[in-house]
């Protein structure tokens, strides 16, 4: 079977499409992060942390605003899905105490992401 230039063109287009969609998701993440920072800018004792839970086909990314004075999650948004078109959505079930937030997540990937974000929060808090 003879290979011509069409295979290389299709492969190149797939590569460019993959890079473009990855950049789209990266800039979307930045936009949501900046919005959450702006919404909680006056809270001096708050931390914005993120975590991710990876799976074979699906994953989750969570952004949490944690008040260090009370160790409570004040705001939570998560992106759960299998494509670059997944969106951050408010997750009111995660609001409350940091200590049992993973249990409130429900989904395994989201629970892993919450655990990762809380570990980041604890590490940041120790450094202060």
MODELLER restraints for C-alpha pairs under 7 A, 6 or more apart:
rsr = mdl.restraints
at = mdl.atoms
rsr.add(forms.Gaussian(group=physical.xy_distance, feature=features.Distance(at['CA:21:A'], at['CA:84:A']), mean=6.49, stdev=0.5))
rsr.add(forms.Gaussian(group=physical.xy_distance, feature=features.Distance(at['CA:22:A'], at['CA:84:A']), mean=6.95, stdev=0.5))
rsr.add(forms.Gaussian(group=physical.xy_distance, feature=features.Distance(at['CA:25:A'], at['CA:84:A']), mean=5.86, stdev=0.5))
rsr.add(forms.Gaussian(group=physical.xy_distance, feature=features.Distance(at['CA:45:A'], at['CA:67:A']), mean=5.84, stdev=0.5))
rsr.add(forms.Gaussian(group=physical.xy_distance, feature=features.Distance(at['CA:45:A'], at['CA:68:A']), mean=5.55, stdev=0.5))
rsr.add(forms.Gaussian(group=physical.xy_distance, feature=features.Distance(at['CA:45:A'], at['CA:69:A']), mean=6.47, stdev=0.5))
rsr.add(forms.Gaussian(group=physical.xy_distance, feature=features.Distance(at['CA:46:A'], at['CA:65:A']), mean=6.39, stdev=0.5))
rsr.add(forms.Gaussian(group=physical.xy_distance, feature=features.Distance(at['CA:46:A'], at['CA:66:A']), mean=5.35, stdev=0.5))
rsr.add(forms.Gaussian(group=physical.xy_distance, feature=features.Distance(at['CA:46:A'], at['CA:67:A']), mean=4.33, stdev=0.5))
rsr.add(forms.Gaussian(group=physical.xy_distance, feature=features.Distance(at['CA:46:A'], at['CA:68:A']), mean=5.75, stdev=0.5))
rsr.add(forms.Gaussian(group=physical.xy_distance, feature=features.Distance(at['CA:47:A'], at['CA:65:A']), mean=5.49, stdev=0.5))
rsr.add(forms.Gaussian(group=physical.xy_distance, feature=features.Distance(at['CA:47:A'], at['CA:66:A']), mean=5.21, stdev=0.5))
rsr.add(forms.Gaussian(group=physical.xy_distance, feature=features.Distance(at['CA:47:A'], at['CA:67:A']), mean=6.56, stdev=0.5))
rsr.add(forms.Gaussian(group=physical.xy_distance, feature=features.Distance(at['CA:47:A'], at['CA:121:A']), mean=6.93, stdev=0.5))
rsr.add(forms.Gaussian(group=physical.xy_distance, feature=features.Distance(at['CA:48:A'], at['CA:63:A']), mean=6.91, stdev=0.5))
rsr.add(forms.Gaussian(group=physical.xy_distance, feature=features.Distance(at['CA:48:A'], at['CA:64:A']), mean=5.67, stdev=0.5))
rsr.add(forms.Gaussian(group=physical.xy_distance, feature=features.Distance(at['CA:48:A'], at['CA:65:A']), mean=4.52, stdev=0.5))
rsr.add(forms.Gaussian(group=physical.xy_distance, feature=features.Distance(at['CA:48:A'], at['CA:66:A']), mean=6.52, stdev=0.5))
rsr.add(forms.Gaussian(group=physical.xy_distance, feature=features.Distance(at['CA:49:A'], at['CA:63:A']), mean=5.79, stdev=0.5))
rsr.add(forms.Gaussian(group=physical.xy_distance, feature=features.Distance(at['CA:49:A'], at['CA:64:A']), mean=5.36, stdev=0.5))
rsr.add(forms.Gaussian(group=physical.xy_distance, feature=features.Distance(at['CA:49:A'], at['CA:65:A']), mean=6.48, stdev=0.5))
rsr.add(forms.Gaussian(group=physical.xy_distance, feature=features.Distance(at['CA:49:A'], at['CA:117:A']), mean=5.50, stdev=0.5))
rsr.add(forms.Gaussian(group=physical.xy_distance, feature=features.Distance(at['CA:49:A'], at['CA:120:A']), mean=6.45, stdev=0.5))
rsr.add(forms.Gaussian(group=physical.xy_distance, feature=features.Distance(at['CA:49:A'], at['CA:121:A']), mean=6.11, stdev=0.5))
rsr.add(forms.Gaussian(group=physical.xy_distance, feature=features.Distance(at['CA:50:A'], at['CA:62:A']), mean=5.46, stdev=0.5))
rsr.add(forms.Gaussian(group=physical.xy_distance, feature=features.Distance(at['CA:50:A'], at['CA:63:A']), mean=4.48, stdev=0.5))
rsr.add(forms.Gaussian(group=physical.xy_distance, feature=features.Distance(at['CA:50:A'], at['CA:64:A']), mean=6.23, stdev=0.5))
rsr.add(forms.Gaussian(group=physical.xy_distance, feature=features.Distance(at['CA:50:A'], at['CA:117:A']), mean=4.75, stdev=0.5))
rsr.add(forms.Gaussian(group=physical.xy_distance, feature=features.Distance(at['CA:51:A'], at['CA:61:A']), mean=5.75, stdev=0.5))
rsr.add(forms.Gaussian(group=physical.xy_distance, feature=features.Distance(at['CA:51:A'], at['CA:62:A']), mean=5.39, stdev=0.5))
rsr.add(forms.Gaussian(group=physical.xy_distance, feature=features.Distance(at['CA:51:A'], at['CA:63:A']), mean=6.82, stdev=0.5))
rsr.add(forms.Gaussian(group=physical.xy_distance, feature=features.Distance(at['CA:51:A'], at['CA:113:A']), mean=4.48, stdev=0.5))
rsr.add(forms.Gaussian(group=physical.xy_distance, feature=features.Distance(at['CA:51:A'], at['CA:114:A']), mean=6.02, stdev=0.5))
rsr.add(forms.Gaussian(group=physical.xy_distance, feature=features.Distance(at['CA:51:A'], at['CA:116:A']), mean=4.69, stdev=0.5))
rsr.add(forms.Gaussian(group=physical.xy_distance, feature=features.Distance(at['CA:51:A'], at['CA:117:A']), mean=4.10, stdev=0.5))
rsr.add(forms.Gaussian(group=physical.xy_distance, feature=features.Distance(at['CA:52:A'], at['CA:60:A']), mean=5.49, stdev=0.5))
rsr.add(forms.Gaussian(group=physical.xy_distance, feature=features.Distance(at['CA:52:A'], at['CA:61:A']), mean=4.35, stdev=0.5))
rsr.add(forms.Gaussian(group=physical.xy_distance, feature=features.Distance(at['CA:52:A'], at['CA:62:A']), mean=6.31, stdev=0.5))
rsr.add(forms.Gaussian(group=physical.xy_distance, feature=features.Distance(at['CA:52:A'], at['CA:112:A']), mean=6.66, stdev=0.5))
rsr.add(forms.Gaussian(group=physical.xy_distance, feature=features.Distance(at['CA:52:A'], at['CA:113:A']), mean=3.91, stdev=0.5))
rsr.add(forms.Gaussian(group=physical.xy_distance, feature=features.Distance(at['CA:52:A'], at['CA:116:A']), mean=6.43, stdev=0.5))
rsr.add(forms.Gaussian(group=physical.xy_distance, feature=features.Distance(at['CA:53:A'], at['CA:59:A']), mean=5.53, stdev=0.5))
rsr.add(forms.Gaussian(group=physical.xy_distance, feature=features.Distance(at['CA:53:A'], at['CA:60:A']), mean=5.05, stdev=0.5))
rsr.add(forms.Gaussian(group=physical.xy_distance, feature=features.Distance(at['CA:53:A'], at['CA:61:A']), mean=6.47, stdev=0.5))
rsr.add(forms.Gaussian(group=physical.xy_distance, feature=features.Distance(at['CA:53:A'], at['CA:109:A']), mean=4.64, stdev=0.5))
rsr.add(forms.Gaussian(group=physical.xy_distance, feature=features.Distance(at['CA:53:A'], at['CA:110:A']), mean=6.08, stdev=0.5))
rsr.add(forms.Gaussian(group=physical.xy_distance, feature=features.Distance(at['CA:53:A'], at['CA:112:A']), mean=4.69, stdev=0.5))
rsr.add(forms.Gaussian(group=physical.xy_distance, feature=features.Distance(at['CA:53:A'], at['CA:113:A']), mean=4.28, stdev=0.5))
rsr.add(forms.Gaussian(group=physical.xy_distance, feature=features.Distance(at['CA:54:A'], at['CA:60:A']), mean=6.56, stdev=0.5))
rsr.add(forms.Gaussian(group=physical.xy_distance, feature=features.Distance(at['CA:54:A'], at['CA:109:A']), mean=6.30, stdev=0.5))
rsr.add(forms.Gaussian(group=physical.xy_distance, feature=features.Distance(at['CA:55:A'], at['CA:109:A']), mean=6.84, stdev=0.5))
rsr.add(forms.Gaussian(group=physical.xy_distance, feature=features.Distance(at['CA:57:A'], at['CA:82:A']), mean=5.98, stdev=0.5))
rsr.add(forms.Gaussian(group=physical.xy_distance, feature=features.Distance(at['CA:58:A'], at['CA:81:A']), mean=5.33, stdev=0.5))
rsr.add(forms.Gaussian(group=physical.xy_distance, feature=features.Distance(at['CA:58:A'], at['CA:82:A']), mean=4.36, stdev=0.5))
rsr.add(forms.Gaussian(group=physical.xy_distance, feature=features.Distance(at['CA:59:A'], at['CA:80:A']), mean=5.91, stdev=0.5))
rsr.add(forms.Gaussian(group=physical.xy_distance, feature=features.Distance(at['CA:59:A'], at['CA:81:A']), mean=5.77, stdev=0.5))
rsr.add(forms.Gaussian(group=physical.xy_distance, feature=features.Distance(at['CA:59:A'], at['CA:82:A']), mean=6.38, stdev=0.5))
rsr.add(forms.Gaussian(group=physical.xy_distance, feature=features.Distance(at['CA:59:A'], at['CA:109:A']), mean=5.83, stdev=0.5))
rsr.add(forms.Gaussian(group=physical.xy_distance, feature=features.Distance(at['CA:60:A'], at['CA:78:A']), mean=6.91, stdev=0.5))
rsr.add(forms.Gaussian(group=physical.xy_distance, feature=features.Distance(at['CA:60:A'], at['CA:79:A']), mean=5.51, stdev=0.5))
rsr.add(forms.Gaussian(group=physical.xy_distance, feature=features.Distance(at['CA:60:A'], at['CA:80:A']), mean=4.30, stdev=0.5))
rsr.add(forms.Gaussian(group=physical.xy_distance, feature=features.Distance(at['CA:60:A'], at['CA:81:A']), mean=6.50, stdev=0.5))
rsr.add(forms.Gaussian(group=physical.xy_distance, feature=features.Distance(at['CA:60:A'], at['CA:109:A']), mean=5.60, stdev=0.5))
rsr.add(forms.Gaussian(group=physical.xy_distance, feature=features.Distance(at['CA:60:A'], at['CA:110:A']), mean=5.33, stdev=0.5))
rsr.add(forms.Gaussian(group=physical.xy_distance, feature=features.Distance(at['CA:60:A'], at['CA:113:A']), mean=6.23, stdev=0.5))
rsr.add(forms.Gaussian(group=physical.xy_distance, feature=features.Distance(at['CA:61:A'], at['CA:78:A']), mean=5.59, stdev=0.5))
rsr.add(forms.Gaussian(group=physical.xy_distance, feature=features.Distance(at['CA:61:A'], at['CA:79:A']), mean=5.17, stdev=0.5))
rsr.add(forms.Gaussian(group=physical.xy_distance, feature=features.Distance(at['CA:61:A'], at['CA:80:A']), mean=6.53, stdev=0.5))
rsr.add(forms.Gaussian(group=physical.xy_distance, feature=features.Distance(at['CA:61:A'], at['CA:113:A']), mean=5.88, stdev=0.5))
rsr.add(forms.Gaussian(group=physical.xy_distance, feature=features.Distance(at['CA:62:A'], at['CA:77:A']), mean=5.78, stdev=0.5))
rsr.add(forms.Gaussian(group=physical.xy_distance, feature=features.Distance(at['CA:62:A'], at['CA:78:A']), mean=4.21, stdev=0.5))
rsr.add(forms.Gaussian(group=physical.xy_distance, feature=features.Distance(at['CA:62:A'], at['CA:79:A']), mean=6.35, stdev=0.5))
rsr.add(forms.Gaussian(group=physical.xy_distance, feature=features.Distance(at['CA:62:A'], at['CA:113:A']), mean=5.90, stdev=0.5))
rsr.add(forms.Gaussian(group=physical.xy_distance, feature=features.Distance(at['CA:62:A'], at['CA:114:A']), mean=6.42, stdev=0.5))
rsr.add(forms.Gaussian(group=physical.xy_distance, feature=features.Distance(at['CA:63:A'], at['CA:76:A']), mean=5.74, stdev=0.5))
rsr.add(forms.Gaussian(group=physical.xy_distance, feature=features.Distance(at['CA:63:A'], at['CA:77:A']), mean=5.32, stdev=0.5))
rsr.add(forms.Gaussian(group=physical.xy_distance, feature=features.Distance(at['CA:63:A'], at['CA:78:A']), mean=6.22, stdev=0.5))
rsr.add(forms.Gaussian(group=physical.xy_distance, feature=features.Distance(at['CA:64:A'], at['CA:73:A']), mean=6.53, stdev=0.5))
rsr.add(forms.Gaussian(group=physical.xy_distance, feature=features.Distance(at['CA:64:A'], at['CA:75:A']), mean=5.72, stdev=0.5))
rsr.add(forms.Gaussian(group=physical.xy_distance, feature=features.Distance(at['CA:64:A'], at['CA:76:A']), mean=4.59, stdev=0.5))
rsr.add(forms.Gaussian(group=physical.xy_distance, feature=features.Distance(at['CA:64:A'], at['CA:77:A']), mean=6.68, stdev=0.5))
rsr.add(forms.Gaussian(group=physical.xy_distance, feature=features.Distance(at['CA:65:A'], at['CA:73:A']), mean=5.77, stdev=0.5))
rsr.add(forms.Gaussian(group=physical.xy_distance, feature=features.Distance(at['CA:65:A'], at['CA:74:A']), mean=5.52, stdev=0.5))
rsr.add(forms.Gaussian(group=physical.xy_distance, feature=features.Distance(at['CA:65:A'], at['CA:75:A']), mean=5.02, stdev=0.5))
rsr.add(forms.Gaussian(group=physical.xy_distance, feature=features.Distance(at['CA:65:A'], at['CA:76:A']), mean=6.49, stdev=0.5))
rsr.add(forms.Gaussian(group=physical.xy_distance, feature=features.Distance(at['CA:66:A'], at['CA:72:A']), mean=5.61, stdev=0.5))
rsr.add(forms.Gaussian(group=physical.xy_distance, feature=features.Distance(at['CA:66:A'], at['CA:73:A']), mean=4.41, stdev=0.5))
rsr.add(forms.Gaussian(group=physical.xy_distance, feature=features.Distance(at['CA:66:A'], at['CA:74:A']), mean=5.72, stdev=0.5))
rsr.add(forms.Gaussian(group=physical.xy_distance, feature=features.Distance(at['CA:67:A'], at['CA:73:A']), mean=6.34, stdev=0.5))
rsr.add(forms.Gaussian(group=physical.xy_distance, feature=features.Distance(at['CA:67:A'], at['CA:74:A']), mean=6.54, stdev=0.5))
rsr.add(forms.Gaussian(group=physical.xy_distance, feature=features.Distance(at['CA:71:A'], at['CA:97:A']), mean=6.23, stdev=0.5))
rsr.add(forms.Gaussian(group=physical.xy_distance, feature=features.Distance(at['CA:71:A'], at['CA:98:A']), mean=5.87, stdev=0.5))
rsr.add(forms.Gaussian(group=physical.xy_distance, feature=features.Distance(at['CA:72:A'], at['CA:96:A']), mean=5.07, stdev=0.5))
rsr.add(forms.Gaussian(group=physical.xy_distance, feature=features.Distance(at['CA:72:A'], at['CA:97:A']), mean=4.43, stdev=0.5))
rsr.add(forms.Gaussian(group=physical.xy_distance, feature=features.Distance(at['CA:72:A'], at['CA:98:A']), mean=5.43, stdev=0.5))
rsr.add(forms.Gaussian(group=physical.xy_distance, feature=features.Distance(at['CA:73:A'], at['CA:95:A']), mean=4.98, stdev=0.5))
rsr.add(forms.Gaussian(group=physical.xy_distance, feature=features.Distance(at['CA:73:A'], at['CA:96:A']), mean=5.12, stdev=0.5))
rsr.add(forms.Gaussian(group=physical.xy_distance, feature=features.Distance(at['CA:73:A'], at['CA:97:A']), mean=6.16, stdev=0.5))
rsr.add(forms.Gaussian(group=physical.xy_distance, feature=features.Distance(at['CA:73:A'], at['CA:98:A']), mean=6.19, stdev=0.5))
rsr.add(forms.Gaussian(group=physical.xy_distance, feature=features.Distance(at['CA:74:A'], at['CA:95:A']), mean=5.86, stdev=0.5))
rsr.add(forms.Gaussian(group=physical.xy_distance, feature=features.Distance(at['CA:74:A'], at['CA:96:A']), mean=6.93, stdev=0.5))
rsr.add(forms.Gaussian(group=physical.xy_distance, feature=features.Distance(at['CA:75:A'], at['CA:95:A']), mean=6.35, stdev=0.5))
rsr.add(forms.Gaussian(group=physical.xy_distance, feature=features.Distance(at['CA:76:A'], at['CA:90:A']), mean=5.90, stdev=0.5))
rsr.add(forms.Gaussian(group=physical.xy_distance, feature=features.Distance(at['CA:76:A'], at['CA:91:A']), mean=5.40, stdev=0.5))
rsr.add(forms.Gaussian(group=physical.xy_distance, feature=features.Distance(at['CA:76:A'], at['CA:92:A']), mean=6.73, stdev=0.5))
rsr.add(forms.Gaussian(group=physical.xy_distance, feature=features.Distance(at['CA:76:A'], at['CA:94:A']), mean=6.34, stdev=0.5))
rsr.add(forms.Gaussian(group=physical.xy_distance, feature=features.Distance(at['CA:76:A'], at['CA:95:A']), mean=6.62, stdev=0.5))
rsr.add(forms.Gaussian(group=physical.xy_distance, feature=features.Distance(at['CA:77:A'], at['CA:88:A']), mean=5.78, stdev=0.5))
rsr.add(forms.Gaussian(group=physical.xy_distance, feature=features.Distance(at['CA:77:A'], at['CA:89:A']), mean=5.20, stdev=0.5))
rsr.add(forms.Gaussian(group=physical.xy_distance, feature=features.Distance(at['CA:77:A'], at['CA:90:A']), mean=4.31, stdev=0.5))
rsr.add(forms.Gaussian(group=physical.xy_distance, feature=features.Distance(at['CA:77:A'], at['CA:91:A']), mean=5.27, stdev=0.5))
rsr.add(forms.Gaussian(group=physical.xy_distance, feature=features.Distance(at['CA:78:A'], at['CA:88:A']), mean=4.95, stdev=0.5))
rsr.add(forms.Gaussian(group=physical.xy_distance, feature=features.Distance(at['CA:78:A'], at['CA:89:A']), mean=5.49, stdev=0.5))
rsr.add(forms.Gaussian(group=physical.xy_distance, feature=features.Distance(at['CA:78:A'], at['CA:90:A']), mean=6.55, stdev=0.5))
rsr.add(forms.Gaussian(group=physical.xy_distance, feature=features.Distance(at['CA:78:A'], at['CA:91:A']), mean=6.50, stdev=0.5))
rsr.add(forms.Gaussian(group=physical.xy_distance, feature=features.Distance(at['CA:79:A'], at['CA:86:A']), mean=6.03, stdev=0.5))
rsr.add(forms.Gaussian(group=physical.xy_distance, feature=features.Distance(at['CA:79:A'], at['CA:87:A']), mean=5.27, stdev=0.5))
rsr.add(forms.Gaussian(group=physical.xy_distance, feature=features.Distance(at['CA:79:A'], at['CA:88:A']), mean=4.30, stdev=0.5))
rsr.add(forms.Gaussian(group=physical.xy_distance, feature=features.Distance(at['CA:79:A'], at['CA:89:A']), mean=6.41, stdev=0.5))
rsr.add(forms.Gaussian(group=physical.xy_distance, feature=features.Distance(at['CA:80:A'], at['CA:86:A']), mean=6.41, stdev=0.5))
rsr.add(forms.Gaussian(group=physical.xy_distance, feature=features.Distance(at['CA:93:A'], at['CA:104:A']), mean=6.18, stdev=0.5))
rsr.add(forms.Gaussian(group=physical.xy_distance, feature=features.Distance(at['CA:94:A'], at['CA:101:A']), mean=5.75, stdev=0.5))
rsr.add(forms.Gaussian(group=physical.xy_distance, feature=features.Distance(at['CA:94:A'], at['CA:104:A']), mean=5.94, stdev=0.5))
rsr.add(forms.Gaussian(group=physical.xy_distance, feature=features.Distance(at['CA:94:A'], at['CA:105:A']), mean=6.30, stdev=0.5))
rsr.add(forms.Gaussian(group=physical.xy_distance, feature=features.Distance(at['CA:102:A'], at['CA:111:A']), mean=4.84, stdev=0.5))
rsr.add(forms.Gaussian(group=physical.xy_distance, feature=features.Distance(at['CA:102:A'], at['CA:114:A']), mean=5.87, stdev=0.5))
rsr.add(forms.Gaussian(group=physical.xy_distance, feature=features.Distance(at['CA:102:A'], at['CA:115:A']), mean=6.15, stdev=0.5))
rsr.add(forms.Gaussian(group=physical.xy_distance, feature=features.Distance(at['CA:105:A'], at['CA:111:A']), mean=5.18, stdev=0.5))
